[in-house]
Structures are given as C-alpha cells and as structure tokens.
C-alpha cells in the first residue's frame, strides 16, 4: 500500500511579522500520536509558515490535511482548505481548534432556545464547504479517528463522505446540507483511569522523537504542555464553557523534553526562554517537583534562562516555590481582568480575595519582582467608575496595568447569544494586527469581533477607559521608570498623577507633540472599528488600503504602535510630566523636593540616545555637560539610602557611543526595506526592543 501523505499545519501569517514564534506543540502532539498508530502507513509533514504550506499543497499534494483553526488564522485556515481542494479535489480536509461555535472540548453540540449552537455549527461549516470535518474533541484523538476511517474506506474521500457516517470527536455536514453529522464526544486522554499510569504519557513526545527538530533552530520559543484542561469557568475564555478534568503528563516525561530541547539549542543563538502552555502552571504539587528537574537542567545547560507561564488562579504558594527553586527566572504576574467583585461574579472569576492578592504581591516584592496585571474592558457589570477604582487599587500596590479590549470569541460564553442579551453587549469589528497576507492571488484578512459597550458601560465610556489606559501604559514605559521611582519616593500618588496628565493632555488650550500623539491615538481607536465583518474586509481589501496595511499606516496594535511612537516625542512627554507634577502636587513639594525634581528632569532629558539616532553631527563635549544639585543617577543605583544623602552639586558629562548608534541605525535601515518611513521603522524597532532600555542610554561620567 502506498503511504498516505498527511500535512499538519499551524498556519501563521508572516507578511509583516508572525503572530507567534512558539514551537507548534499542538500539531506536534497530533503528529506523534499518528505515527504511533500508523508509522509505516503514513508520510507526515508539519508546517507553520503560510507560504510554505501553499507550496506544499502545490508540490507535494497531500492526501489528508489537518489545520489548526484559531481567531488569528481562521481566514487563512479556510483558504488553505479551499486551495487544497482546488489543487487536488479528493484531498480530505480537517479543521480543529477553539474558533468554532461549539467551543473547545464541548461534550454536546445541540440546539436550544438560548444559543442555537447546533444551528451555528451548521451555518459555520456550510460557509466552509471545502472543510470535510471539524474536530471538536481533542485533536490527537479525533484526527486519528478521521485517518482510521479514511483508511477503512480505501483512502477515498468521496466514499467516506458519501456514507454520512459520524466520526467520533468530529462534526460534518450531511449530504442534504440541512443537518450535521455529530460524532460522539471523545473524553480527553487520561480522563479515566489512573492519571499516573494511563495519563497523557501514552502520546509519544513530539520533541524526543525528533518530530519538532526543524523548529529547534533558535527562532522559535519551545513550548511545553504539562497538563491539559482548566478547572475554572471564566466566561471570556474559550476554555470556560466546560470545566474539564485536567489530565497530565508525568514529571519525568516533561523533564526529558526540556533536557532534549536544551541539548538541541546549546550551541545556537536565539531564544533562551521556554513557555509553559498550561492554563494554570503551578496549580499542582507535581509542578513543584518538575521545577526540581528543571533546576538540574539549568545547572547543566544554563537553560532555560527565563520561563513564561500562565500563573495559576489558585495555589499561588506553589508558583512562588517554583520561582524560588528556579533562580527567580519565572515570569510572575496575576491577571485580575477586573477588581470589581460584581464583575468577577458575572464572569465566573471569583476565586480569590484582595487579602490573598496583596499577600501574593508582597511575596513578589520580597523577591525583587514587579507585577503586571491585565484588565479587560468592557466586561459585564463593569462601569467606568469601577474600572478606574480597580486601576487605582493596582497602582497603589505597585502593579502595572495593561488594559485589553474584550474579544468576542465564538467559543466563549460571552460570545454566545444569551450573554449578549443578558448584558446588552455591543460589538464592532477590526483587523487583527499583522494577521493578513496575499496567497495565490487572494488577500486573506483576519478580523476580530470586540465588545465596545455593555448595559453598564456606554461606548464613549469604553473609549474613555481605553484612552486613559494608553496614557497609563505610556507612562509605565521602561524609559520613564526613574521618574516613577522618584515620584513614589517623595510621596506623589502615581494614579492621581496619571489622571492629572490625562486631563492636561485633553485640555483644549494645551498643545505639543504629546497632545498630538494622544489625539492621533484616540482618532485611530475610533476609526479602526467597523459595524460588520464584511465592512472591515471590504475596506482593507482595497489596494490602496492594503498598501497602507503593509506600510503600517493602519491596522496595527494601537497600544504598541503609539507607545513606541511616544518614545519619539520623549522630550515633550518628560517636560509635560514634570510640569504636571509642579502644577498639581505643590503641597507635596518642599524646597528640597523641588531641587530634586529640577535635577531629575535635567537628567532625564539628556539621558537617552533618541535624538542622536538620526543626527550625524558629533556635538561638542561641553554641550553634553549638565550641572545638578542632586545626584539623581547615584540615588537610582542605591534607592534605599535617604534622598537627602544625595544633596550635592555634581556635574555629569554624557558620552555618545557612536558604535552603538551605528548599530541601531543599521537595524532600522534594514526595516525600511518594508517600511519606507524611517521614523516609523524606528518606532517599530523600539516596540520590538522595548525592554532593552540600556541600549538607548548614553554613557556618562561624573566630573565632580
């Protein structure tokens, strides 16, 4: 028998940058489970690059394709199926993933008066006639069932489909186009029996079997899944419809995988971090035991140097223990989404108390870690007032906030009809940043539906919150950390300061580059929204608008875009910041503090290389000298010492490292091949390297 050619794709647009650079662990699991059963019967290929996938369809012409289907590649995955059928009509096509009306791991696909799930699944697949099956259960099992049925039907797609036979874990449209073939739900591997003996280890490792070696080149960040499932029911998440039992891999299995990856990457440049894909890594005691094994790997390979994870929503002591064991290299933060108790009840996220949260923050501070918390707007029962109260609580406790707009995921409870009715959710549509491309003459655009209003938060109130969140993110930039430290030290409330700056920027009598930046952000935040998905696609498909997408003029992540561009007007932001402090916090400023502020402002205005990046003129060293009556940089290096100890007359000379400037310029020049505007290319460079503040600092020396 001729081997069956199977293509597994986790498609990613790379037109102006990929959505993800993680190793495609999902299709890796599906592939390794396939090879376990049919190693001698199949020929398997894995791809993520969209162009490589289309080339594979042209040249290899697979018999069966399995394609991951997420919100960021839904249009692309559909087009891949279309093109596969065009090139070879008998190709068997299978989609799988959370971007489906039934959601992830749904135990039933049925109609009811509330959500019409059955009808929506039928409509979804009818619109995608090139899709033969949608795997609604875990892909490792359901895709295996498809291949099994394909083989039993003489490897004939036509014969298989004409039977109208349901396949376990999958759903398809019957020949009459009026009904679904719904295969029985397939419980997750390890759902029954002993997790220790019959858990997820039955799936061969896609790492240690070598299946993912092509992605271990330093470009992709290795991803690991130690457990599958989530015990929580958060309504904004596409895993929240079913509180599923969690099944796990063994500690030994995951440790072997990390060791394998560390060995493969030991002589390669590139990523030094790993990502734990679990929904709640650290929730189990076994995760603590795994950290002991990871530590051994760290000691041997100095890898991983950084571990990213989704912090558990309970058992916070575990993740603290893990961080302590792993040399403080774990990214720790707890995203609260809202601080309003009514909202948390509404989204089924009420599994903590403020006292517990403050205790967690205190433990982070003891370890020299700051925390970042994500907020989501507009969530049910959240008001403009409660949002600002929540932000204040977080800022008062030293937590940086990042505010995101609620995505109306089709597989999440808040994406369903009942929730939309109950909370009067209002939505609009916008293009997903960087998620577009042109393939085989057809433009593919990924469009997302977002919530912009609820029963308790009107559209303008949503915009008010979003506009403020931009100011807060900008002021929290790494470049401004010295100012944040100082204002906190002299007793200025950072939240009240951010409100005062927002008010200053909005003042019609105010002018300047900072105000222009803010107004541009507000304008584009409104203009990027469309009433329907079709309107958005029609707009961006026009040649002129598509060119603007390519150039980055439109369709970018506005928070990132304008935060990066904000650094280009850093001088005006710094001036505004200190001006607002002096105008609004006079009561907090004694004469000593005023002198400190003057020195700090001088220092901040002269510290960064921003202006030198585009100047070929080498300034006179005398011009680079500043005299201060407070040794601000010395205090920054020793903040625990009282401020008054640094009250002295000092002179600093700034020295421009021209090799560093030339390096940055070369990097930017390489980006202008796609982005003609040098300023915009620089802004994108800043966005990409935003945490590497030191790169943009001038050298300096104390003269007296």
N, C-alpha and C positions, 0 to 999 in steps of 0.2 A: 504493500500500500504506500502510495506517495505521501510524504509528510504534509500535514496541514500547516499552511503558513498563517501565523497569527501575529497581528500587530496590536500592541498595547500602547495607548497614547495618553499622556497627561499634558494636553496641548497648552502652550503658553505663547502669547504674542511677544515678539521681541523687536517690534518696529522701532520703538523709541525707548526700549528698556523693558525687561521682563517683570511680571508681577511677583514672581517668586524665583529664587535661586536655591530652593531646597531640593535635595535628592528626592526623586519621585517614589517615596516609600510605598504609597498606595498601590500603584501598578506593579511595584516590586513584589509585594505580597501575593497579588493575583497571579503573577508570572511564576513565582516559586511554587505555589500550590498547583498550578497547571503542570509544571514539569515533574512534580512528584507523582502525578497520576498518569501523564501521557508523554513522558520524556522521549520515548522512541517514536512517537507518532506525530510530534509537532516540531515546527521550526518557529522560534519565537524572537521577536524584535521589540525593543522598548524605545520610545522617543518622547521628548518634551518640546523641542523646537518645532514650531508650526510649519516652517518651510521644509524641514527635513521630513515631516510627516507627509506632506503633499508629494514630495519627491519619492518617498517610499511607496505611496499609492500608485504613482506613475510607473516606477521601475520594477518594484517587487510584486505588486498586485496581490496583496494578501487575500486569503480565503475568508478569514474572520478578523474583525477589528473590535476592540473594546476601548471605549473612550471615556475618560473622566469628565464629568459634567458639573461645573461649579458656576457661580454667578459671574466670575471673571473670564470664563471661556465658553459660556453657553452657546453663543452665536457661532463661535469657531468650531465647537464640537459638532454642531448641527451641519455646518458646511463640510466638515471632514466626511461625515456620513453621506452627504449629498454627492460629493466628489468621488467617493469610493464606489457608489452605485453607478455613477456616470462612466467611470473607467472600467468597471467590472460589475455588471448588474447582479451577478449571483453572489457577490460578497455578503456575508452575514454581518450585520451591524448591531452593536450592543452599546448602550449608554448606561452609565451608573454614576451616582453621586447625589448630593443633597439638593441640587437645583431641580426639584420635582415636586408637584403639589402634594404628594403623599408624605414628603419629608424623608428623613433618614431613619432606616430601621423600623418603618411603620409595620405594625403587626396586622393591620387590616387596610384595605382600600375599599371603602364603601361610601355610598351616598347618604346624606341626611339633610335635614332642613336647615342646618346651621352653616355648613361649609361646602357642601356639594363636592366633596373630594373626588368621588368616582367620576363625576361629570368633568371635573377639571383635568384629571389624569387623561381621560379620553380625548378631550379637546387638545391637550398638550401634545399627545402622540399623533393625532390626526394632522396637526400642523407640521409634524416632523415625519412625513411618510417614508423618508429614507431610513428611519430608525426601526429596526425589526423588533428589538426587545429593550426594555428598560429594567435594569437590575435594581429592585427596591430593597432587597436584603443585602447583607454584607457581600461585597463583590467577590471575595475569594471563593465563596460557596456558590453563589448564583451564576457567576460566569462559568465555573466548572460544570454546572448543570447544563448550560447552553451548549458547551463544547461536547458534552456527553450525548445530548440529544442530536446534535449535528452529525456526530459520528454514526449514531444508530440509524439515522436517516440517509445513509450512504453519502454523507458530506454534500447533501443537496439542500441549499437554502429554500428553494421553491417547494420541495417535498415537505420539508419541516414546517414551513409557514402554512401551507395548504391544509395541514391536519387540524389547524385551530386547536392544537393541544397546549394547555397551560404548562409552563416550565416553572419548577419550584424557584421561588425567590424573585421571579420576573413577572412583568406585565407587558402585554402586547395588544394590538387592536385586531379584532376578528375580521374575517373577510367581508362581512356585511357593513363594516365601518360604523356600526352603531353600538357595539358592545366591546368590552375588554375581556381578554383572556388573563385572568389573575391567578398566577401560580401561588401555591400555599407558602406561607411565611416560613423562612428558614431561620431557626434560632442561631444566634451567634456561636461560633466555635468556642467551646468551653462553658457554654451556658448551663449545661447539665453535667452531672458527674463531678469528680474532684478536680478543681482548678489546678492543683499541684500535679496531678498525673495525666489529666486529659484536657489541659488548657490550650492556650494558643501556640504552644511549642510544636504542635502537630503540623503547623505550617513551616516548611523549611525556611531558613533565614535567607532573604534575598541578598544580604551582604556576604555572609561567609560562604555561600555557594557561588559567589562571583558574578551574580546576575546584574548587580549595580556598579560593577567596577568602572564602566565607562563614565559614570558620573562622579567618581572619586578622583577628580583632576585638580582640586583646589578651587574650582569655580563655584561648585555647589556646596551648600552647607548640609552636612549629614543630619538626617532626621531619624528619630527613633520613637517607636511606639511601645511602651512597656505595658499598656493596658488599653482596652477598647471599651467605650461606653461612658456614660455620665449619670450619676445618681440624682442630679438636680433637674429642674423643670423650667429654667429661665425661658420666658416666652419670646424673647428677642432672638434666640439662638435656634438654629435648625436641628439641634440635637435635643431640644427641650420638649418635643411632643411626646416622647416616650422615655420614662425613667427606666432605663435599661440596666440590667445586671451587668456589672463590669467583669470582663474576663481578662486574664493577664498572661503575659509571658513570664517565664522564670527569670530570676536574678542572674543565673548562670548564662542563660541564653543572651540576654541584653549585654552583659559584660563581655562575652565573646565577640559580639557585634562591634562594640565600641573599640575593643582592642584591635580587631581586624581593620577597622577604619583608621585608627591611629597609626598602625603599621603602614597602611597604604599611602597615607598622607605625610609620613615623617620627613621625606625629602622634597616635598612640593610646597611651593609658595601658594598663598591664598588663605582661605578660611581657616581659622583656628578655633571656631566655636561649633557647638552642636545644639540641636533643638529637640526638646522632648515634646512630642506631639500629643501626649495625653491631655485630656481636658482638665485634669486635676493632678498634675505630677507632684508627688509628695503626700498624697492623701493616705497612702498605705505605709505600714511599718516596713514592708518589703522594699519600698523606695529608699528608706534609710539604709537598709542592708546593701542595696545596689550602690549607694554612694561610697561605701567602703571599698567596693570593687573598682569603681571609677577612680578613687584616690590612688590605688595601686597603679592604674594605667597612667594617671597624671605624673606620678613619681618616675615612671619608666620613660614616658614619651614627652612630658611637658605638654600634654594634650588630653582633653580639651582645655584651652585657656579661658573659655567662657561658656557658660551653659545657660541657654534661654529656655524658658518654660512658661506654661500657663499655671500660675500659682493656684494651689487648691483653695476651694471655697470653704473649707473647714480643715481641722487638724493642722493649723498654722505652725504649731511647735515642730512638726515633722520637717517642714521645709526650712525652718531655722536650723535644726540639727544638720540637715543635708548641707546647707550653705557653710556651716562651721566646719564640717568634715572636709568640704571641697575648697578649702583655702579662700573662702569668701568670693568665689568666682561665679556664683549663681545669681542670675538676674531676679531680684526680688521686688515685687510690687503687688498690690492688690487692687484690682479694678472694681470699683464700687458701683459704677453705672449711674447711681443716684444716691444721695444721702437723705432723701425724703422717705420716711417709713411707709406712707401710704403708697407711694410709687413702688417701693420694693415689694410690698404685699401684692400689688397689681401685676408685677412681672415675675412673681414667684421666686424672688431672690432674697427673701428674708431668712438668712441663716447665720446671722452674726449680730453682735451688739456693738455700739460705739465704744464701750469699755474694752471689749475684746480687740477692736481695731486699734485703739490707742495703745494698748499693751503691745500689739504687733509692731506698731510704728516705733515704740520705744526700743524694742529689741533691734530694729533696723539701725536706729541712731547709734546704739551701743557698738554696732559693727561698722560704723562709718558709711552707712548706706543711706541714700535718699530714696524716697518712694515716689512713683508716678502712678496716678490713678486715672483711669479712663472714665469719662462721663458721657452719657448718651442722651441726646435731645432729639425730638420731644417724646419722652416716654409717657405712658398713661399716668394720669393724676399729678404729673409734674407741672408746676407753674413757673412763671418767670421768677417770682419771688423765692420759691423753694429751691430753684436751680442756683441762684446767687447765694442763698444761705448755705447750700451744700459746698459750693466753691470756697466760701469764706471759711467754713469748718476745716476743709482740707488744707487751705493755705495757712491758716492759723497754726496748724500742726505740722507745717513744713513739707506738705505733699504737693508736688507739681501736678497740675491737672491737664489732661488732654481731652477735649470735647469732640465727640464724633456725632454725626447725624445718624438717626435710626434707619437702618436698611430694612426694607420690607421683603424679607426673604420668603420665597414661596413655600419653603418647607418649615417655617417657624410659625408658632401660634399667632404672633402679631401680624403675620402675613395673610391670615385667614379672614373670611368674611365676618365671622362672629365678632372677633376682636375689633375689626374696622367699624362695625356698627356700634358695639358697646362703648368704645372710646372716641368715636367720631374722628377716626384717623384720616387725615388729608394727606395726599401724596402727590409728588411730581417726579419727573424722570430726568436723569442726566447721564452723560457718558462716563464710563469708568476710566479713570486716569491711566494712560499708557496701554489700555486694553483695546487695541484696534490694529488692523493691518489689511493689506490687499493681497489676496491669494488667487492665483489663476484668473486674474482679471476681475475679481469681485471684492468689493470693500466689505469687511466684517467689523462691526462696531458692537462692543459690549455695553449695554445700557442697564442702569440700575434704577429701581424704584425706591425713593426715600420718603420718609414721613416729614412733613413740614408744618403740621398743625394737629392739635387734638382738641377734645372738649375743654381742656383746662389751659391750653397754650395756643393762642392765635398765631397766624403766620408771621405777623410783624414781631410778636414777642419771641418767636423762634429765631428770627433774624437778629433781634437784639442780643439774645444769648450767644448766637454764633459769632456775631461781630465782636462782642466782648471777649469771647474765647480766643479769637485771633490775637487781640491785644495781650491777653494773658500768656499765650504761647510765645509771642514775640519777646515779651519782657522776661520770660523764663529761659531765653536763649543762652547758650554757653558763654557767649561774648559778654553778657551782662551779669554773670554770676558774681563778680567782685562788688557790683553795686548792691545786689540783693543781700550779700553778706553784711555790707556796711549798714544799710538801712535797718536791717533786723537788729544789728548791734546797738544802734543808737535809739531803738525803740519805735521806729516807724512801722505801722501796720502795712504789710505788703499788699493785702487785699484792698484796703482803703486807698493805697497809692495807685493800684491798677485801675480802680474806679475813677479816681481823680484824673489820671492820664486819659482815660477813655472820654471823660467829659471835656477835657481840654482839646482833644483831637476833634471832637464833634462840634466844638464851638465855631459858629459861622464866621466869627471875627478872627479866628486863628488861620494861619497859613503855614506853608512849608512842605518839605519833602515827605515828612512823616504823615501829615494830613492827606497829602495826595495819595500816598501808598494805601492808607486806610480807606479812603473813598473809592479807590480802584478795586480794592478787595470787596467792599460792600456792593458795588455795582456788579461785579462779575458773579458774586454769590447769588444774586437775583437772576442775572441773565443766563446762567448755566442751566436753569431749570425749564423743563417743558411739561406741557399738560399731558401728553401721551408719549408712549414709547415710539410710536410711528413718527411723531413730530421730531423727536430727537434724532432718529435715524435719517430722516429726510434732510434735516439741516446739515448734519455732519457728512453726509454722503455727497453733497455738492462739492465739486472740485475745489472751488476757492476756499471753502470751509475745511475741507480735508487737508489742504496745504497748510492752513493755519494750525490744525491739529499736529501735523508733522513738525511745524516750527515751534510748537509750544505756546503759541499765542492764546489758544483756547484749549479747554478740555483737560487741564492739569489739575492735580490735587491743590486746591487753592490755599489751604493752610500751609503746605510745604512751599508752594510757589512764592507766596507773599512773605513768609518768614525768611526765606532765602534772599528775596529781593530787599527785605528790610535791612539786611546787613550792608547792602549797597548804600543805604542812607543812614548808616550807623551814627555818623556825626550829629545829624539832626535829632535822632532818637535820644542820644545821650544828652544833648542840650535840653530837649523837652523834658526828659526825666528829671534832671536836676532843677530845672525851672519850676516844675510842678511841686517838687519837694519843698523848695523855698517859699512858694506861694501858699501851699496848703497845710504845711506842717510847722508853721512858725513857732507854735507852742512847744514843740518837741526839740527845738533847736536852740541850745545855748550858744554863747560865743565860741566855745571850744568846738562844738559840732559844726558851726558854720565854717570855721577854718578847715576842719577835716573834709567837709564837702567840697570846698574850693580845690584842695589838693587832689581829692579823688576824681573830680571832674577833669582837671588838667591831665591827670594820669590816663584816664580812660580815653580821652580824645587823641592822645598821642601813641597809644599802645599798639594799635593794630596796623597791619600792612595794607589795608584795603586800598588806600589811595595810591600807594606805591606800585600796585599791581599793573596799573596802566600808564605809569609815568616812566619815561626813560631817562629823566633827569636825576642826577645824583645831587641831593641837596647838601649844602654846607653843614658841617657837623655842629657849628654854633647854633644853627637854626633848629637843631634837634635836641637842644638842652632845655629842660624845664626846672624851675625853682619851686620848691614846695615847703610849706611849714609843718607838714605832717608826712611822716614816712609811710605812705599808703602801701607800697609794694612789700615793705618789710613787715607791716602788720598782717598782710594777706598770707605770708608764709608762717605766721605764728599768731593765729587769731585768739588763742586762749589768754594771751597777755593783755592786760587792760589797755584801752586805747590811749590813755594819757602818757603811757610809756614811749609812745612813738611821736610825741610832740617835739619836733626838732626841725631846724632849717636844713634842707637837703637839696642837692642838685643832681639830676639824672641826665645822662646822655643816651639817646636812642641810636642804635646802630642797625642799619638795614642790611640784612643778609641777602645779597643780590643773587646768590646761588639758589636760595630758597624761592625768591621772587621769580627767577627764571624757570624754575621747576614748575611752579604754579601756572605761569604763563603758558608753558608748553602743554600742560594738561588741558588748559582752557582752549588753546588753539586747536587741539585735537577734537574737542567737542564742537567747534564751529564748523566742522565739515558737515554736520547735520543742522546745527543751529547757527545761522549766519550772524545773529546779533551777539556781539562779544559780551555785553553786559548780562544778557540772558544766559549765555553759556556759563559765565562766572557764577550767577545765581544758582544754576543747576549744580555747579561744582560745589558750592557752599552747602547745598541741600544734601549732596552725596557725602560730604566730609564734615557735616555739621558738628560732630562731636570732637573733632580734632582741632580744638581751639588753638593749641600751641603752634600749629602750623602757620597760623596767621599773625602770631605775635612777633614784634620786633625784638631784637636783642637789646639789652640795656646794661648800663653800668653806673654805679653811684660815684659821683665825683667828690662829694664832701658830705 
